[in-house]
Amino acid sequence: MLSSDGAARAATLSDVARMAGVSIATASKALNGRGDVASATRQRVRAAADSLAFTPNAMARGLLAGRTGTVGLLTSDLEGRFMLPILMGAEDAFGAGKVSVFLCDARGDAIREQHHLTALLSRRVDGIIVVGRQTDPRPSLGQEIPVPVVYAYAPSDDPRDLSLTPDNYAGGRMAIEHLLACGRTRIGHITGDPSYAAAQDRLAGARSALEAAGLSLVGEPMFSVWSEHWGRDAAAMLLAQHPDVDAIFCGSDQIARGVLDTARDLGRKVPDDLAVIGYDNWEILATNSRPELTSIDANLQHLGRHAAQRVFDAIDGVDIGEGTHHLPVRLVIRGSTIARR
């Protein structure tokens, strides 16, 4: 084949996949003899490889032959509410591929994490997913790990690693754009710990959406802890200082539940007088609120499945890239912003 400057170059797996009309991962599986590829697809991929004189990487073949069919899930906070859906999504993907999973909880301790990492590598796992407790960057495991590593939720601080994290900036924009679409223009913001990247990213997205509409937040953003108690107290202060507020964007569903309590105590009808939107879509909270709580869902199970698929791709010899990738979030609309007809 010819490169853009006219020089000859070796065909790549991407070239084979394009000619065969399949994904890169499917092309890799077909050439490596994986049994989960249809016979007709395998023949089409091999024909494309022959036509392009594609030669699979010998090291990739050697790694494939030495697989153990196991993957490590290394988390720092197994009890955390955000960890479980990520791990469930990853486990779903691994289960579909008949891969065994070793789950290790470092409990936020760097020494314990190194112990678990050594144990996983001694078991010759084929890949590792590292799941952080929050979206702040975390230390990389390093570039000497002999198996693919993908970071989920908490990105690695090394741009050479592949990290997948929710797009909190887009989530902040999405929340404000929804409130604007509901006709709200006097919007306040109550959120959690200002040291969290998630809190700052959501605020930045919210401000961006307001600026695009020629508006700004009512008062200063209110930071403290991620709790219902703070939501109640902050809402009381905000509504006392700015009684004309017609919407509040909350940095978490817990905070939003507290805001709903205060609105009820003050006789502010939700959503008629005051629209309230939360973040995280914690369903046990959101659906048991009165009214039910509109929220931004970080799609954590999808994030877990996506991380698992990237590990599969890397094991198959696919270049999965590097850097931090922000995955889409979604708006879940309920009664706290839209009145029932």
C-alpha positions in Angstrom: 0.0 0.0 0.0 1.0 3.6 -0.4 1.2 6.3 2.3 0.0 9.9 1.8 3.4 10.8 0.4 3.5 8.0 -2.1 5.9 5.7 -0.2 5.1 2.1 0.3 3.8 1.0 3.7 2.8 -2.2 5.3 -0.9 -2.9 5.5 -2.4 -2.5 9.0 -5.2 -4.3 10.8 -7.3 -1.1 10.2 -6.9 -1.6 6.5 -8.0 -5.2 6.7 -11.1 -4.3 8.7 -12.0 -1.5 6.3 -11.8 -3.7 3.3 -13.7 -6.5 5.0 -16.4 -4.1 6.2 -16.0 -5.0 9.9 -14.7 -3.4 13.1 -11.0 -3.6 14.0 -11.8 -5.9 17.0 -13.8 -8.3 14.8 -11.0 -8.4 12.2 -8.5 -9.2 15.0 -10.7 -12.0 16.3 -11.1 -13.5 12.9 -7.4 -13.5 12.1 -6.6 -14.9 15.5 -9.0 -17.8 15.2 -11.5 -16.7 17.9 -14.6 -18.9 17.9 -17.1 -16.0 18.4 -16.8 -14.8 14.7 -19.2 -16.1 12.0 -17.5 -18.4 9.5 -18.5 -16.1 6.5 -17.1 -13.1 8.3 -13.8 -14.9 9.1 -13.4 -15.9 5.5 -14.1 -12.3 4.3 -11.5 -10.9 6.8 -8.9 -13.5 5.8 -9.5 -12.8 2.1 -8.9 -9.1 2.8 -5.8 -9.8 4.7 -4.4 -12.0 1.8 -5.3 -9.3 -0.7 -3.4 -6.7 1.3 -0.5 -9.0 2.2 -1.2 -8.2 5.8 1.2 -9.9 8.3 -0.1 -10.0 11.9 2.2 -8.8 14.6 4.1 -11.8 15.9 4.2 -10.5 19.5 0.4 -10.0 19.4 0.0 -13.6 18.3 2.3 -14.8 21.1 0.3 -12.9 23.7 -2.9 -14.3 22.3 -1.6 -17.8 22.6 -0.6 -17.2 26.2 -3.9 -15.9 27.5 -5.3 -17.1 30.8 -8.9 -15.9 30.3 -8.7 -13.7 33.4 -8.9 -9.9 34.0 -8.3 -7.9 37.1 -10.6 -5.2 38.5 -8.7 -3.0 40.8 -10.8 -0.5 42.8 -10.1 1.9 45.6 -13.6 2.0 47.1 -15.7 -1.1 46.7 -18.4 0.3 49.1 -18.8 3.5 47.1 -22.1 4.1 45.3 -20.4 4.9 42.0 -18.2 1.9 42.0 -20.9 -0.8 41.8 -22.6 0.2 38.5 -19.2 0.5 36.9 -18.1 -2.9 38.1 -21.5 -4.4 37.1 -21.1 -3.0 33.6 -17.6 -4.4 33.3 -18.6 -7.7 34.7 -21.5 -7.9 32.2 -19.0 -7.5 29.3 -16.6 -10.0 30.7 -19.4 -12.5 31.3 -20.4 -12.2 27.7 -16.8 -13.0 26.7 -16.5 -15.9 29.2 -13.7 -14.2 31.1 -13.0 -14.8 34.8 -12.6 -11.7 37.0 -10.4 -11.1 40.0 -11.8 -8.2 42.0 -9.5 -6.4 44.4 -10.4 -3.5 46.7 -7.4 -1.3 47.7 -9.6 0.8 50.1 -7.9 4.0 49.0 -4.5 2.7 50.3 -1.5 3.0 47.9 0.4 0.2 49.6 -2.6 -2.2 49.5 -3.0 -1.3 45.8 0.5 -2.3 45.0 0.0 -5.5 46.9 -3.1 -6.3 44.8 -1.4 -5.3 41.6 1.5 -7.7 42.3 -1.0 -10.5 43.1 -2.9 -9.9 39.8 0.2 -10.0 37.7 1.4 -13.1 39.5 -1.9 -14.7 38.4 -1.0 -13.7 34.8 -4.2 -11.8 34.2 -4.7 -10.7 30.6 -5.6 -7.1 31.4 -6.6 -4.8 34.3 -9.3 -2.1 34.8 -8.5 0.4 37.5 -11.6 2.0 38.9 -11.2 5.2 41.0 -13.5 6.6 43.7 -14.0 10.1 42.1 -13.2 11.8 38.9 -10.1 13.5 40.1 -6.9 12.3 38.3 -5.1 9.4 40.2 -1.5 8.2 40.0 -0.7 6.0 37.1 0.3 2.4 37.7 3.2 3.1 35.3 4.2 2.2 31.8 6.0 -1.1 32.8 2.8 -3.1 33.4 3.1 -6.1 31.0 -0.7 -6.3 30.3 -3.2 -3.7 29.0 -4.5 -1.3 31.6 -7.6 0.9 31.3 -8.6 3.5 33.9 -12.3 4.0 34.6 -14.0 7.0 36.3 -10.8 8.4 37.9 -8.5 9.2 35.0 -4.7 8.4 35.2 -2.5 11.4 35.7 -0.3 10.1 32.8 -1.6 11.1 29.3 0.0 7.9 27.9 -2.6 5.8 29.6 -6.2 5.3 28.4 -8.7 6.7 30.8 -12.5 6.8 30.5 -14.5 9.2 32.7 -18.0 10.8 32.6 -18.3 14.1 30.9 -19.2 16.3 33.9 -18.8 19.5 31.9 -21.4 18.4 29.4 -23.6 17.3 32.3 -23.5 20.8 33.8 -24.4 22.3 30.4 -27.2 19.7 29.9 -28.8 20.5 33.3 -28.9 24.3 32.6 -30.1 23.9 29.0 -33.0 21.8 30.3 -33.9 24.4 32.9 -33.8 27.1 30.2 -36.0 25.0 27.9 -38.5 24.9 30.8 -38.6 28.7 30.8 -36.4 29.2 33.9 -34.0 32.2 33.9 -33.2 32.8 37.6 -31.1 29.8 38.4 -29.0 29.1 41.5 -26.4 26.4 42.1 -25.9 24.3 45.2 -23.1 21.7 45.1 -20.7 19.7 47.2 -17.0 19.7 48.0 -15.2 22.4 45.9 -12.0 20.3 45.9 -13.7 17.6 43.7 -13.1 17.9 40.0 -16.7 16.8 39.4 -18.0 19.8 41.3 -15.8 22.3 39.3 -16.5 20.6 35.9 -20.3 20.7 36.4 -20.1 24.3 37.5 -18.0 25.2 34.4 -20.5 23.5 32.1 -23.4 25.3 33.8 -21.8 28.7 33.5 -21.1 28.0 29.8 -24.7 27.3 29.1 -25.9 30.3 31.0 -23.4 32.6 29.2 -24.6 31.3 25.8 -28.1 32.4 26.8 -26.9 35.8 28.0 -27.5 34.9 31.7 -25.5 34.1 34.8 -26.1 32.3 38.1 -28.2 34.0 40.7 -25.7 34.6 43.6 -22.5 32.7 44.0 -22.3 28.9 43.6 -22.8 27.4 47.1 -20.2 24.7 48.0 -20.0 22.4 51.0 -20.6 18.6 51.6 -22.5 16.2 49.4 -25.5 15.7 51.8 -29.3 16.3 52.1 -28.6 18.4 55.3 -26.4 20.8 53.2 -29.1 20.9 50.5 -31.7 21.9 53.1 -29.6 24.6 54.7 -28.2 26.0 51.4 -31.7 26.2 49.8 -33.0 28.1 52.9 -30.1 30.7 52.5 -30.4 31.0 48.8 -34.2 31.5 48.8 -34.0 34.0 51.7 -31.4 36.1 49.8 -32.9 35.6 46.3 -36.6 34.9 46.6 -37.1 35.3 42.9 -35.0 32.2 42.1 -37.1 29.9 39.8 -34.7 27.0 39.5 -31.9 25.3 41.4 -29.3 23.1 39.8 -27.9 20.7 42.4 -24.5 19.0 42.2 -25.9 15.7 43.5 -29.2 14.0 44.1 -28.7 14.0 47.8 -28.3 17.8 47.8 -31.4 18.0 45.6 -33.5 16.0 48.0 -32.6 18.5 50.8 -33.6 21.3 48.5 -37.0 19.7 47.9 -37.5 19.5 51.7 -36.8 23.2 52.2 -39.0 24.2 49.2 -41.8 22.2 50.8 -41.2 23.8 54.2 -41.3 27.3 52.6 -44.4 26.7 50.6 -42.6 26.8 47.3 -44.4 24.4 44.9 -42.1 22.2 42.8 -42.0 22.5 39.8 -44.6 25.3 39.5 -42.7 27.9 41.6 -39.3 26.3 41.6 -37.7 23.7 39.3 -35.1 21.4 40.9 -32.6 19.2 39.1 -30.1 16.8 40.6 -27.0 14.9 39.4 -26.1 11.1 39.5 -29.6 9.7 38.9 -29.4 7.7 42.1 -32.8 6.0 41.4 -33.6 5.0 45.0 -33.5 8.7 45.9 -34.8 10.2 42.6 -37.8 8.0 42.2 -38.8 8.2 45.9 -38.7 12.0 46.0 -41.9 14.0 45.9 -42.1 15.0 43.2 -39.7 12.6 41.5 -36.4 14.2 40.8 -35.0 15.1 37.4 -31.3 14.2 37.3 -28.2 13.8 35.1 -27.2 10.2 34.7 -23.5 9.5 34.3 -24.1 6.2 32.5 -21.7 4.4 34.8 -22.7 0.9 33.7 -22.0 1.9 30.1 -18.7 3.3 31.2 -17.8 -0.1 32.8 -18.8 -2.0 29.7 -16.8 0.4 27.5 -13.7 -0.1 29.7 -14.0 -3.8 29.5 -14.4 -3.7 25.7 -11.2 -1.6 25.4 -9.4 -4.2 27.5 -10.7 -6.9 25.1 -9.5 -4.8 22.1 -6.1 -4.3 23.6 -5.7 -8.1 24.3 -6.7 -8.7 20.7 -3.8 -6.5 19.6 -5.8 -3.4 18.7 -4.3 0.0 19.5 -6.8 1.5 22.0 -5.1 4.8 22.1 -4.3 7.0 25.1 -5.4 10.1 26.9 -8.6 10.9 28.8 -11.9 10.2 27.0 -15.1 11.8 28.4 -18.1 9.6 27.8 -21.6 11.0 27.3 -24.0 11.5 30.1 -27.8 11.7 29.8 -30.7 13.7 31.1 -33.5 11.8 33.0 -36.6 14.0 33.2 -39.0 13.6 36.0 -41.6 15.7 37.9 -39.2 18.2 39.7 -38.8 20.2 36.5 -41.8 19.3 34.3 -45.3 19.4 35.7 -47.6 16.6 34.9 -50.3 17.5 32.3 
